[in-house]
């Protein structure tokens, strides 16, 4: 048998993934399941699973919750700029012991003699009814740390947004990869079933020839072994497909017991040639993790400014206006207007420590940003190499299938003509099965590499259809 017919050894499954992936290890393997399974069969296209992933995937839900949390923190920072207004009021009866407050009989007698009053029968216990209402106002007019903190909150919000957008790209890569994996598994099932039917025909022919006395019992035994081995392959392929579908359903929020059918076939299209410089320029513009880190840098710079601005004075305004009414007398207004200027003194050691800490964080983020630029370049170049190599493997795999098919046809003619026994025919069938498995694997890897390239460029969510040739 010519060696060029064999791309890889064996006819089993060449590609695989974790048998029982857990959302505890990777939240993108989990989802929020909103609806129970029904009796109908759910038909899903690639666009359908991406849409459902956006709606239900656990990893994206966590990223969206993180963005909401940061928005809440930004609103808290906004409150520092807004005035605080409160209204208070109350009424009550108050009893006072004048003697306990220093107005004993002797003191009262002195005042009475001066004023010409009679102090006899003076009761030191007094009561009064007091009704009050008051509006309080407070606002920070200027504070360097508050201003810098607002800027940091804005940068954190933008960083959280890009983190969410990066999570959306991860969802596309995860669910599209799971969909393609399931398509490849379904192709393996179809191929295994077709080979089983061919092996059954071969066994029936060998059995009939043995019964007629024109073939040895060994030929029938070989055919039976080949048929049973292929039956095992069908069982294994179907089991792998069922598990792949369960994982896909877990990632998109479909009940694991729901019956689904994948409506899209394995896509194949050549990708236009791109240079590393072209893809890298697109990546620097569109990569959400790169934009996230850039906004983290802005946030850390703002935090650094917060510590520096703590040396500046803080100007605040406080005031109130109220109404008091005592023992039924006519009410009278009360008010106060207070401006405060606070200067930080004798805090230089703490301020310098905070500033040095922020400077260290700033240097760390700068280093991470520079490293990410190099990492993006590495990812882009590696993805382009993978696309080129996997595309060539598809071409070789297709050629191998054609050659193996021709070899099987020739060997079938030789067996039918009585020139050979069925041992070379069994070998030819195994070679074709191996070539077909490698073609399925090559198509799967080619599509995965194109998705990885789109992800490296930061445009997976917008252009996954283009890259897959849909």
N, C-alpha and C positions, 0 to 999 in steps of 0.2 A: 504494500500500500504506500502510495507516494506521501512523503512527509509533509508536503505543502498543504495537504488537506486538513491538517490538525493545527488549530490555533492554540488550544489548551487541552489538558487532559481531562477525561471523565465527562459524563453527561449530566452530572448533578447540578445543583444550583450554584452558580458562580458568584452571585452577589448576595449580600445579606445585611441585616441590621440587628440591633439588640432584640432578643426574642421577647422581652417583657420590659420595655422602656417605661420609666415611672416619672410622673410629673414632679415627684419629690426631688429627682435629680435634675430635671429640666422642665420648667413650667410650660414651655411651648409644646410639650408632649401631653398636656392636659387641657381641659376646657370646662366651661359651665354648660351642663346638659339641661336644656330648658324643657324639652318635650319627651314624653315616653315613646317607646317603640309602637308602631302601628303595623297592621297587616299588609299595607301596600308596600310596593318596592319603590324606593326613592332613587330617582335617576339623577346622577351628579356629573356635571362637566367640570373641567379644571377651573373655570371661572366661578362655578357654584361653590366649590370647596374653598377657594380663596375668599369669597364673600362671607361664607359661614365662619371661616377662620377669623376674619376681622370682627365678626359679631360675638364669637364665643370663646376664642382661644384664651387660656388662662394667662399665658405670658403677656399678651397684649392688655388684658384686663388689669394686670398688676401695674403695667406701665401707665395706663390711663389713670389708675388710682393715684400713682405717684405724681402725675401732672396736676390732678385735682388738689392734692395735698399742698403742692408748692404754690398753686394759685391762692389757696386759703392763707398761706403764710405771707404772700404778697399783699393780700387785703389787710392783714394784721399790720404790716409795715406801713400801709397807706394811712391807717388810723392815726399814726404819729403826727401826720400833717394836719389832720382835721381837728376842729375845736371840739371840746367836750362840754356839753351843756346838760345840766341836771336840774330838776325841779324838786323841791322838798317843801313840806308843810306839815303842820300839826297843831293840835290844841290840847290843853291840859290844865289841871288845877295844881298849883304849887304851894306848898306850906313851908314857911321859913321860920327858924328859931333865931331871932335877932341876938339873944344873949349868947348863943353859941358862936355868933359871928362877931362878938366883941361889943355889942350894944347892950351892956348890962344896965341895971337900975341906976347906978352911979352915973354912967355916961349919959343916959337918957335924962337924968335930973339936971345935969349941967346944961344940956341943950335946951331943956324946958325953961330953965331960969333965964337963959340968954334971950330966948324968944318970948318970954312972958307967958308960958303955957303951964298948965297944971299937969304934972307928971303922975299924979295919983291915979291909980287904976289902969296904968299903961300895961297892956298885954304884949309880952315879947313874941308871942306866936302870931304870925300874920299869914294870910292866905291871899292868893291872887289867881285870876284866870288869865292865861296867856295863849293867844292865837298868833301863829307865825306862818308866813309863806315866803319862799326865797328861790330865786333863779341863780344858779352858779355857772360860771363860764371860765374855761381854761383852754389855752392854746399855746403851742410852741411856735414862736415866731422865727427862730433861727437855731439850727443845731446841725453842725457838720456831720456827726455820726448818723443822725436821722436821714439826712440827704444821701449819704453814702450807702446806708442800709437799704434805702429805697432802690438805688441803682443795683445793689447786689441782688435784691429780690427780683427785679426785672430780668437780670441775667439768669438767675436760677430758673425763672419761669420759662425762658427761651430754651435753656438747656433741657428742662423736663419735656418741653415740646419735641425737641429733636430726639430725645430718648424714646419718646412714644413713637415717632416716625421710624426710628431705627427698629423698634419692636414690630412695627407693621411689616418692614422688610423681612425681618426674621420669620414672621408668620408665613409670608409668601414662600420663602425658601423651604420652610419646614413642611407646609401642607402640599406645596407643589411637588417637593421631593417625595413625600409619602404617596401622592397620587401617581407619580411616574413609577415608583417602586411597585405599587399595586398593579399598574398596567403591565409592567414587565413580568410580574408574577402570573397575571392572567394569561399572558402570551406563553409562558412556560406550561401552564395547565393545558392550553389548546394544543401546544406542540406535543406534550406528553400523551394526550388523548389520541392525537393523530398517529403517533408512533405505536401506541398500543393497538390501534386498529390494523396498522400495517403488520405488526408482529402476529396478530391473531390470524390474518390472512396467510402469513408464512407458516404458522403452526398448522393451520387447516390443510395447507398444501402438503406439508411434510407428513402429516398424519395419513392423508389420503394416499400419498406415494408409498408409505410404509405398509399400509393395508394392502395395496396393490402389489407389493413385493418389488417395487422399482427403486426403493430407497432404504437405506439402513436404519435400524432403530436409533442409532446415534444421532442421525439428522433430526428425527422427531424430538429426541430429548433436548438437543440444542435449541430447537425452536420453542419448546415448552419453557425452558429456563429463561430464554430471552423474553418471552411473553410475560412470565411472572415477575421478572426483574422490572419490566416496563410498567406493570401494574403497581408495583411498589413506588416507582417514580411518580405515577399519577397521584397516588395517595399523598405522598410527601409534597408534591407541588400544590395540590388543593389545600392541604393544611397550611402551607406557607402563605398562600393567597388569603385564606380566611383570617390569619393573624395580621397580615398587612392591612386588610380592610378594617379590622378592629382598631388598629393604631390610627388609621386615617380618621375614623369616626371619633375617636377620643380627641383628636387635635381640632376638630371642627364643631364639636358640641352635638354630635348625633348619638343617640342611644346605641350602645354597643350591640344590642339585640335587633336593631333596625336593619332590614334587608336593603341593600343598596346595589346599584348597577353603575359602573363607570362608563360614560357615554363617549368619551374621547379616546381615540386610538393613540398609540405611541407616536409623537410628532417627530418629524425629521426634516431638517432644512439646513443648508449651508449658511454659515454666518459670515457676513462681510468682513474682510480683513481689516484689522485695526492695529495701530502701533501702540506701544506702551505709553508714549507721550500723549497720544490722543485720549486714551482711556484714563490716564492719570489726571489730566486736566478736567475731565468730566467728574472724576471722583472727588477732587478737591472742591468742586462746586456743589456737589450733590450728596456727598457722604454725610448721613445724619450724625454718625458718631464723631466725625471730624468737626461738624458744626456744634455739636453738643460740647465737645472739649473746648472749642473756642469761646463759647459762652461761659463755661466754667472758669476760663481764664479771666473773662471780664468780671465774673462774680468775685473771684479771689482778689482781683485788683481793687474792687469796690470795698471788700472787707478790709484790705490793707489800708485803704483810705479812711475807713471808719476809725481805725486805731490812731492814725495820724491826726484826724480831725478832733479827737478827744481833747487835744490841747487848746482848741478854740473855745471861746465863751459860748454859753447857751442863753438865749433870750426867751423868756416866757412871759405870758400875761395871764393874770387871774383876776377875777372880779365876781361880784354878786350884787343883786338888787333884791330887796325883800320888804315885807310889810309886817309890822308888829301891832298888836292890839291887846291892851292890858285892862282887865276889870271893866270892860265895856266902854272905856274911854275911846275917843276917836283914834283911828289907826294912823300910823305915821310910817313913812318910808325909810329904809336904811339901805345903804349901798357902800361898796368899796371897789376901788380899781388899783391893782397892784402889778407893777412891772418888776421882773426879777432878772438880774444878770448874774449868772453863775460862772465863776472862774476856777478851773482846776489847778489847785496848788498842792505841792508836796505829794504828787502822784507820778513823778517822772519815772521811777523805777518800774512801776506796773505798766505805764504807757510804752516804755521802751521794750519791755518783755513782750507785750502784745504785738507790737510792731515787728519785732524780730520773728515771732512765730508766724505772722502773716507773710512776711518776706520769704520765709522758708517754704510755706505752702505755695506761694507764687512761683518760686524757682522750680518746685516739683511739678506744677502744672505745665510750666513752660517746657520742661524736659519731656513730659509725657506728650505734649503737642508735637514736639520735634520728632520724637520716636514714632508717633502715629503717622506722620508724613512718610517716614521711611517704611513703616509697616504697610501703608497703602500702596506704595510703589512695589513692594515685595508681593503683595496679594495680587495686584494687577498683572505683574509679569508672570507669576505662577499660574494665574487663571488663564491667561492667553496661551501659555505653554500647554496647559491641560486641554483646552479647547482644540488646539492644533493636533495634539497627539491622539485624543479620543476620536476626532474626526477621521484621522488616518486609520485608526483601528476599525472604525465602522466600514471603511472601504475594503480593508483586508478581510473583515468578517463576512461581508457580502460576497466577496470573491470565493472565499472558502466554502460558503454554503452552495454556491453554484457548482464548484468543482466536486464537492461531496455528493451533490444530487446527481451529477453526471456519472460519477463513479458507482453510485448505488444502482443507477439504471443499467449501466453496463454489466455489473455483477449479477443483477437480476436476470438479464438476458442469458448470461452464461449458465446460471443455475437452471433456468427453464430449458436451455438447450442440452442439459446434461453434461456440460463440460466440467463444471465444478460442483462440489457438494455445497451445503449451505453455511459452512464455517466462514468463508470469505464474505458471504452475504451478511452474516451477523456483524462482522467487523465493519463492513461498509455502513450498516445502519447505525452502529455506535459512533462512527466518525461523523456521520451527518448530524446525529443528535448533539454531539459535542460542538460542531460548527454552528448549529442553530442556537444553542445555549450561549455561545460566545457572541453571536450577533445580537441577541437580546441584551446581554450584559453591555456590549459596546454602545448600543443605542441609549441605554439607560445612563451610562457614564457620560456620554456625549451631551445629553440633555442636562444632566446635573452640572457638568462643567460650564455650560452656557448660563445656567442660573447663577452659578458662583461668580462668573464674570460680571453679570449684570449687578449682582450684590456688591462686588468689589468696586464697581463704578457708581454705586449709590442710586441706581435707577431701576431696581428690580420691580418695585411695586408698579411703576408706570409702564415698563416695557417688557415684562416677562413674556407676554404674548409674542412680541416681536422676536425676542431671542429664541423662543421655542419654535418660531415659524408657524404660529397658529393663524 
